[in-house]
Amino acid sequence: MKATRIRILTIGAAVLLAVAAAIAQGPHGFGGPGGDFHHMLKQLDLTSDQHSQVKAIFEKEKPTLQPLMQQMRQNHTAMSALEASGPFDEAKTRALATQNSQTMIELQVEHARVKSEIMQILTADQKAKLTQIEANREARMGKHGPPPPPED
């Protein structure tokens, strides 16, 4: 059971690291796997002024995102080292998992901040189109998710 827990934590950390890396790349990778924010923005036919504003938003948030990304990489490296070090150490594993969770919370807050700022520069039509694009993406992602729990 403990080995399964570690494996789940490791896989979760790897997935979160990939998502966080995509966020930190700016508009070209924002949103993570299957949710390339740059691709979504391209579908909105932004004006050149809007493109400049989006770029400025990402540049402004970059100093906040970079340390969070560094922390995610360090957490991932530390978890991998801990797993390879021998006997399971639950206390250290929990400490790393907790630290990773806090970093992910901060990344999610940053994601929400950036998206909110971008939403402010979109027209009503672009906002509606983005909502539809996101709904379609969620529907596609749902098809690839885990199977529903068995009914009792």
C-alpha positions as CSV (number, residue, x, y, z in Angstrom):
1,M,0.0,0.0,0.0
2,K,2.8,2.4,0.9
3,A,4.6,1.7,-2.4
4,T,1.3,2.5,-4.3
5,R,1.0,5.7,-2.4
6,I,4.5,6.8,-3.3
7,R,3.9,5.9,-6.9
8,I,0.7,7.9,-7.0
9,L,2.4,10.9,-5.3
10,T,5.3,10.6,-7.8
11,I,3.0,10.4,-10.8
12,G,1.0,13.3,-9.5
13,A,4.1,15.3,-8.9
14,A,5.3,14.6,-12.4
15,V,2.0,15.6,-14.0
16,L,1.8,18.8,-11.9
17,L,5.4,19.6,-12.8
18,A,4.5,19.3,-16.5
19,V,1.5,21.5,-16.1
20,A,3.5,24.1,-14.1
21,A,6.2,24.0,-16.7
22,A,3.7,24.8,-19.4
23,I,2.3,27.7,-17.3
24,A,5.7,29.1,-16.8
25,Q,6.5,29.1,-20.5
26,G,4.0,31.9,-21.0
27,P,1.3,32.1,-23.6
28,H,3.0,29.3,-25.7
29,G,2.5,26.7,-23.0
30,F,0.0,28.1,-20.6
31,G,-2.7,25.7,-19.5
32,G,-0.9,22.5,-19.6
33,P,-1.3,19.3,-21.6
34,G,-4.3,19.4,-23.8
35,G,-5.0,23.0,-22.8
36,D,-2.5,25.0,-24.7
37,F,-3.6,28.5,-23.8
38,H,-1.6,30.0,-26.8
39,H,-3.6,27.8,-29.1
40,M,-6.8,28.9,-27.5
41,L,-5.8,32.5,-27.8
42,K,-5.0,32.1,-31.5
43,Q,-8.5,30.9,-32.0
44,L,-9.8,34.1,-30.6
45,D,-8.3,36.3,-33.4
46,L,-6.7,38.8,-31.0
47,T,-5.8,42.2,-32.3
48,S,-2.1,43.2,-32.4
49,D,-2.9,45.4,-29.4
50,Q,-4.4,42.5,-27.5
51,H,-1.4,40.3,-28.4
52,S,0.9,43.0,-26.9
53,Q,-1.2,43.2,-23.8
54,V,-1.1,39.4,-23.3
55,K,2.6,39.4,-23.7
56,A,2.9,42.2,-21.1
57,I,0.8,40.2,-18.7
58,F,3.0,37.1,-19.0
59,E,6.1,39.3,-18.7
60,K,4.7,40.9,-15.5
61,E,3.9,37.5,-13.9
62,K,7.1,35.8,-15.0
63,P,9.1,36.9,-11.8
64,T,6.4,35.2,-9.7
65,L,6.1,32.1,-11.8
66,Q,9.9,31.4,-12.1
67,P,10.6,30.8,-8.4
68,L,7.5,28.6,-8.2
69,M,8.7,26.5,-11.1
70,Q,12.1,26.2,-9.5
71,Q,10.5,25.0,-6.3
72,M,8.5,22.4,-8.3
73,R,11.6,21.1,-9.9
74,Q,13.4,20.9,-6.6
75,N,10.4,19.1,-5.0
76,H,10.4,16.6,-7.9
77,T,14.1,16.0,-7.6
78,A,13.9,15.6,-3.9
79,M,11.0,13.1,-4.2
80,S,12.9,11.1,-6.7
81,A,16.0,11.0,-4.5
82,L,13.9,10.0,-1.5
83,E,12.2,7.1,-3.4
84,A,15.6,5.8,-4.6
85,S,17.2,6.2,-1.1
86,G,16.0,2.9,0.4
87,P,13.3,2.3,3.0
88,F,10.1,4.3,2.8
89,D,10.2,7.4,5.0
90,E,6.7,8.5,5.5
91,A,7.5,11.7,7.4
92,K,9.9,13.0,4.6
93,T,7.5,11.9,1.9
94,R,4.6,13.7,3.6
95,A,6.7,16.8,4.1
96,L,7.7,16.9,0.4
97,A,4.1,16.2,-0.7
98,T,2.9,19.0,1.5
99,Q,5.4,21.4,0.1
100,N,4.5,20.4,-3.4
101,S,0.9,20.9,-2.7
102,Q,1.5,24.5,-1.4
103,T,3.6,25.2,-4.5
104,M,0.8,24.0,-6.7
105,I,-1.7,26.1,-4.9
106,E,0.5,29.2,-5.7
107,L,0.7,28.1,-9.3
108,Q,-3.0,27.7,-9.6
109,V,-3.5,31.2,-8.0
110,E,-1.1,32.6,-10.6
111,H,-2.9,30.8,-13.4
112,A,-6.2,32.3,-12.2
113,R,-4.6,35.8,-11.9
114,V,-3.2,35.6,-15.5
115,K,-6.4,34.3,-16.9
116,S,-8.4,37.0,-15.1
117,E,-6.1,39.7,-16.5
118,I,-6.4,38.3,-20.0
119,M,-10.2,38.1,-19.8
120,Q,-10.2,41.9,-19.1
121,I,-8.8,42.6,-22.5
122,L,-11.1,40.3,-24.5
123,T,-14.3,41.5,-26.2
124,A,-17.6,39.9,-25.3
125,D,-17.5,37.8,-28.4
126,Q,-14.0,36.6,-27.6
127,K,-15.0,35.7,-24.0
128,A,-17.9,33.7,-25.3
129,K,-15.7,31.9,-27.8
130,L,-13.1,31.1,-25.1
131,T,-15.8,29.7,-22.9
132,Q,-16.9,27.4,-25.7
133,I,-13.4,26.4,-26.5
134,E,-12.8,25.6,-22.8
135,A,-16.0,23.6,-22.6
136,N,-15.1,21.6,-25.7
137,R,-11.6,20.9,-24.2
138,E,-13.1,19.8,-20.9
139,A,-15.5,17.4,-22.7
140,R,-12.5,15.9,-24.6
141,M,-10.5,15.6,-21.4
142,G,-13.4,14.0,-19.6
143,K,-13.4,11.2,-22.3
144,H,-9.8,10.4,-21.4
145,G,-10.2,10.5,-17.6
146,P,-10.5,7.6,-15.2
147,P,-13.6,5.4,-15.5
148,P,-16.5,6.4,-13.3
149,P,-16.7,4.6,-9.9
150,P,-18.9,1.5,-9.9
151,E,-22.4,2.0,-8.8
152,D,-23.5,0.4,-5.6
